[in-house]
Amino acid sequence: MNSSANRGARNEWIGAIKTVGVGLLLAWGLRTFVGEVCYIPSDSMQPTLWAGDRLIVEKWVYDIHAPQRGDIVVFHAPPVLVAQGIHDDLIKRVIGLPGDVVAVTHGSVFINGQRWLEPYVETSADYNMGPLTIPLGHYLVLGDNRNHSYDSHDWGLLPAANIVGRAWLRFYPLGRLRLF
């Protein structure tokens, strides 16, 4: 009786360990390949995103297609930022795609000679940039809060390999729930 009780308790522990192991493996797989939660630490994406917002970033989407103009992307700090001691992931909006010629003049963005309309920007840029041609494998990313964002106009182009994923859902604060 004692040995069967011990065997039953041991089997329960083995079952619990297997369950926890499978759960951890699934959580790791989801976070690595599907999506993860992202916290917005600054106002560089206002008015679209505010400091303290929390998002779900979908990671798999760029396995299907390349980033599109207007996508809000989360990315690992590129080498130029790492050299400055910035190691955190960042979030900005894709403006220039590979092959585009982009300029910022008199507060407006021009892409391939055409003014790009940006309803998500409240205040025009107080800087000029370019024109510059975006090489293959790179993107020009800017914050929506143009004059208060440390972005491609300051540090250069974003390598495609650094992109983690696209903002998909703001889930906090609840009153500002939104799909992107």
N, C-alpha and C positions, 0 to 999 in steps of 0.2 A: 504494500500500500504506500509505503514511504517512497519507494523508487518510482512508482508511477506518478505520484504527486510531484516529485522533483522533475521528472521528465516533462510533465504538463507545464510546470512553471518555466522550465528551460525553453520549451517550444513557444510559449507566449513571448518570452524575451526575444527569441530569434525572429518571430513574426513581427514584433514591434520594431526591431532593428532593420529588418527588410523594408517595412513600411516607411520608416523615416528615411532610409537610404534612397528608395524610389522617389519619395517626395522631394528630397534634396536634388536628386538628379534631374527631375522634371523642372524644378524651380531654376536650376542652373541652365538647362536647355532653353527654357522660355526667356530668361534674361539675356542669354548670349545670342540667340537667333531670332527671337520674335519681338520683344519689346522690353523696355525698362522705364522706371519712373525717373523723372528729371525735375530738379528744383531750380527755379529761376532766382539767381542771387542779386541781380542788378536791374536797373531801369533802361538798359540799352535797347530793349525791344518794345518800349512803350510807344504807342498806346496798345499794341496788340497783346503783349505780355508784360506783367508787372512783377516787381520783386516780390517773392513769396509765392508766386503761382507754382502749381505742380502739374506736370504733364506726363502723359505716356508717349514715349518715343517708339515708333515702329521701325524695327531694324531690317526687316526682310524686304521692304519695298524696293530698295535699290539693287536687290538681286534680280529684280524683274525689269526695271528700267532705270535710266540715269536720272539724277536730280533735275527738276524742272525749274524754270524761272519762277520765282515767287514762293517756292517751298521754304519752309522754316526748318533749318537743319541743325542738329546737334553734332558737334565734331570734337575730336581730340585736338588739343593745342598743336598747331604746326611747329616745325623745328625753330622757326624764328621766335616764337613765343616761349617755347621751352627754354631757349637760350636766355630769355629775359626772366626766367624763374616762374613762368606761368605754366602750370601743369594740369589745371582743371579743364574739364570739357566746357565748351562754349556753345552759344546758340545765336544764330544770325539768319538772315533771309538771303537766299540765292538770287543774285541780280544778273551776273554775267556768266554765260555758259561757254564751254570750249568753242573757240572760233569767233566769238562775238568781239566787236570793238566797242568798248564802253568808255564813256566820259561823264563827268559831273561838272556842269557849267552853270553858273548863275542859279544854283540851287536845284537844278533839274538833272535827272539821269537821262543820258542819251545812249541808246543801244543800236548799233549799226546805223547811226545817223538819225534815228527816230526818237523823239521824246517818249520816255516810258512813264505812263501814268501810274501813280502810286497812292491810292486812296488810304492806305494804311499809315502814311507818314503825315504827322501833324505839322512839323516845322521843316522847311526846306534846309538842305545842307548849306552851311556857311563856308564851304571849302570848294575848291576846284580840283579835279583829278583827271588825268589822262589827256587825250584818248590812249587807251592801251588795248592790245589784242590779247584775249585770254587763250593761252596755249592748251593743247589737249591735256587731259588729266588734271585740270585745275578749274576753280570757280572763283568768282568775285562775290564775296558775301558782305552785306552791310546790315547794321542794326536799324530798326525802324525809327529809333530815336537818334537820327543822323548826327546831331551835334554832340551827343553824349554817348557815343559807342566807339569802343576800340575795335576796329574791324579792318577789312581789306584796304580801305583808303589809308590806313596807318601802317599796317604791317605786311601788306602784299596779298598774294593769291593763296587760296586754300587748296592743298592737294586733295584730289578726290579720295585717296586712300585714307584720309583722316576723318571722313564723314562716317558717323555712327548710325544715323537714321534721321527720320523726318518726324517733326512734331505731329501727333495724331489727335490727342484729346487733352484738353485742360480739364482736370477733374476737381481742382481745388483752387480758389474757393468755390463752393457749390453754386453760389449765385452767379458765377461767371463760367459755368460749364459750357464747353464749346468744342466741336470737332473742327479740325483744320483741313 
